[in-house]
């Protein structure tokens, strides 16, 4: 099975990753993709999900530093 030489690029932002993930889910749910494209979409979706989780974890760690090591509950002002 031939795969493209270009590796999928990393999203520029969390929002861009979510938008791409939404598009992939819509395409997959439509049920019109050939099996190979469906599998590629699933792989890309898993990569995007892992990237988003890592980004959220990094932001949470930054918040902990800003809050003296404790993650405090979010309260609306």
C-alpha positions in Angstrom: 0.0 0.0 0.0 1.6 3.3 -1.0 1.4 6.2 1.4 2.1 9.8 0.6 5.7 10.9 1.2 4.5 14.1 3.0 3.9 13.6 6.7 0.7 15.3 8.0 1.6 18.8 9.3 1.2 19.8 12.8 -1.8 22.1 13.4 -1.0 25.8 13.8 -3.4 26.1 16.8 -5.7 24.2 19.0 -8.6 25.7 17.2 -7.3 24.6 13.8 -6.8 21.1 15.1 -10.4 21.0 16.4 -11.7 22.3 13.0 -9.8 19.6 11.1 -11.0 17.0 13.5 -14.6 18.1 13.0 -14.2 17.9 9.2 -12.8 14.4 9.5 -15.6 13.2 11.8 -18.2 14.7 9.3 -16.6 12.9 6.4 -16.4 9.6 8.3 -19.9 9.8 9.5 -21.2 10.5 6.0 -20.1 6.9 5.2 -19.0 7.8 1.7 -15.2 7.4 2.1 -13.4 4.4 0.6 -11.8 2.1 3.2 -8.3 3.4 2.7 -9.4 7.0 3.1 -11.5 6.0 6.1 -8.4 4.4 7.8 -6.2 7.4 7.0 -8.9 9.7 8.4 -9.0 7.7 11.6 -5.2 7.8 12.0 -5.2 11.5 11.4 -8.0 12.0 13.9 -6.1 10.0 16.5 -3.0 12.2 15.9 -5.0 15.4 16.2 -6.7 14.1 19.4 -3.4 13.3 20.9 -2.0 16.7 19.9 -5.0 18.5 21.5 -4.7 16.5 24.7 -1.0 17.3 24.9 -1.7 21.0 24.3 -4.4 21.1 27.0 -2.0 19.4 29.4 0.7 21.9 28.7 -1.7 24.8 29.3 -2.9 23.2 32.5 0.7 22.9 33.7 1.3 26.6 32.9 -1.8 27.5 34.9 -0.5 25.5 37.9 2.8 27.5 37.7 0.8 30.8 37.6 -1.3 29.6 40.6 1.7 28.6 42.8 1.5 24.9 42.1 -2.3 24.4 42.6 -4.9 24.2 39.9 -7.8 26.3 41.3 -11.4 26.0 40.1 -12.5 28.3 37.4 -14.8 31.0 38.7 -16.6 33.5 36.5 -16.0 37.0 37.6 
